[in-house]
Amino acid sequence: MKLYYAPGACSLSPHIVSREAGINLEFEQVDNREKKTKSGKDYWTINPKGQVPVLELDNGERLTEGPVIVQYLAEQKPASGLLPASGSIDRYRVQEWLNFVTSELHKTYGPIFRPTTPEEFKRISRENLGKRFDWIDKQLAGKQYLMGDKFTVADAYLFTVLRWSPRVDVDLSKWPNIKAYMDRVAARPKVQEALKAEGLQ
């Protein structure tokens, strides 16, 4: 299987999951601005949506959308515990977190990155993120990870998205539980491996 990624983008999430699960992927870097792969392919022909990540399966099929890809990868190695058992309430809790991160956080960061977004809109977006962080900080009280003591695919995604905060002038130290959580996830050996592989260390 091959993962198309851009360093530090949301594709870091499946990259972390693949290492945590012990799945050896081939990696192909994508230039997000030029929409070209490192080997010179037109990325629009890989993913007509133009976004990373894409997971190319051994049979040539391609999966898009990070929250779907992390679940697919975790399902390949159920013993990793990265995704709770199908049908369990914990499985739905993880999916609940994945949906929250994608809709309430990931999509709120996007406009702040764009140079064409009006400053007032960026200010409102940061305010909205702050409200979400207030809630997340409470959820993390007394927990190692989102689901308690067990690291899951939802943690890989939340960590990936929250890493963007310094780039949009959001200081996570205002939320002590989130700050401690970020340090804890960053210290995991497989997360360290993924960060180093993407040149983020």
N, C-alpha and C positions, 0 to 999 in steps of 0.2 A: 504494500500500500504506500501511496505517496501523499504527503501533505504539502499543499501550496500555502506559503506563509509570507508575511512581511514582519521583520523584527519589531517586537513590542506591540504589534497590532493585536486584535482580538484572537488571532490564530495562535497566540501564545498559550491560550487555554487548552486546545486539543494537543498542542506540543507537550505541555506539562502532563496531561492525562496519559498520553502514550508512554511517557517515561515512567510515570507512577504505576502503570499497568504492566510494564515490561514488554511493550510492543515495539518492535524495531520498524520504524517508518523510514522511507526515503523522503528527503526534504528538497523542495525546490523553492527558492526565494523569488518573490514577486516585487517589482518596483511599483508601488501603489500609484505613483503619479503618472509614470509612463505607461502603465498597464502592460509591462513586458516581464517575462520570466528571465531568470539569470541565464538560461540557455538560449534566450532570444525569441521565445514563442510569444505571439500576441495573446495576452492573458484573456482578452474578450472571447477567444475561441475555447478557452478552458472553462470559464465561468461568464456567461453572458450578463450576469448581474455586475460583474467587474470587481467583486469584493473577495477578500480572503476571509476565512479559510475555505479551501476545497480539499476534500479527501478523495483521492482516486483509488478505487478498489482494484484488486488484482484482476477482476474480470473487465476492467475498463469503465465501469459505472462510476459516476461522481456524485458525492454528497456535498451539499452546501449547508450553510447556517451552523455556526459554532455550537449552540446548545444541542443540536441534533447530532453533530459529529462526536461530541464528547460522550453522549449516551451510547452511540454505536460502538465507539472504541471500548468503553467500559464493559459493554455486553460481550465483547470478544474474550474478556478475562474476568468472569464473574467472581472468581476467588479473590480478586484484588480488593473487593468491597467498595469500589469507587461509586457504585450505584446499588442502592438497596434492592432487595428481591422484588421482582415483578408482582404487582397486586398488593404489595404491602403499603401501609399508609406512609411509611418513610420514603418509598419511591415517589409518591405524589408530592411529598414535602420537598424533595430535591427538585422535582420538576417545577414546583411552585417558585422555588428560589431561582432556577434558571430563567423562568419567565419574568420574574421581577427584575433580575439583573439586565436582561435584554431590553425590556420595555421601559423601565423606570430610570436605569442608570446609563447603560450603553448608548441609547439613543439621545440622552440628554447631553452627553459629552460632545457628540458629533458637531453641532453648530458652534460650540465654543472654539473648536479647532480651526474652523473655516475663517480665513481673513476677511471674507465678504460679509460675515454676519454682523449686524449692527451691535454696538457696544451695549446698548440697553438690553437687547435680547440675551447677550452673553451674561449680563449681570443677573437677569431673572433666572437663567439656566443654572447659574452657580447657587442661587438662593434655593432653587428646587432641589438641587443635589444635597445641599445642607440639610433640608428637611428629611430627605431620605436617609442621610447619614445619622441623623438624630435617632431614627427608628432602628436602623441596623445596629447602632452602638448598643441600644437596649437589648436587642436580640442576642448579641454576643456576650452579654454579661454572664460571667461564670462558665463560659464555654470555650473549648479549644478551637472548635470549628463550627460551621453553621448548623451541623446536625449533632453537635455534642463533641464527643472525643474522636469521632471518625472523620477523616478527610474524604471528601467526595468530589465529584465533577463540578458541583456548584461552587466549591471553594476555589477550584482552578479558575473558574470564570470570574467570580467576584474579585479575586486577587488581581487577575489580568486587567480588569477594567479600573479598579481603584489605583493601580500603578500609574494611570494617566493623570492623577490629581495634581502633582506638582507642575505639570506642563500647562495646566489651565488655571494656575494660581489658586489652588485649593489646598489648604494646609490640614492634613488629616490628624495632626496632633491635638486638634480641638476635640477629637473623639477618642479618648484613651483606649477603649475596648477595640476600636477599629485599628488604631495604631499598633497595639500589642498583637492583634490578629495578623496584620500585615507582616510584622517582624517574624512571627511564628511560621507563617506559610513560606516566607522568603528563605528561612533557615532550613527548610526540608531539603535533603540531599538531591532529590530528583528535580525539584524546582530550581535549585542551584544549577544543575546540569543544563536544564532548558534555557535558563537565562544566559549562561556562558555560551551555549551553542548559538544563540541569537546575537551575541556580542553586546549584551545588556548589563554586563557586570563590570 
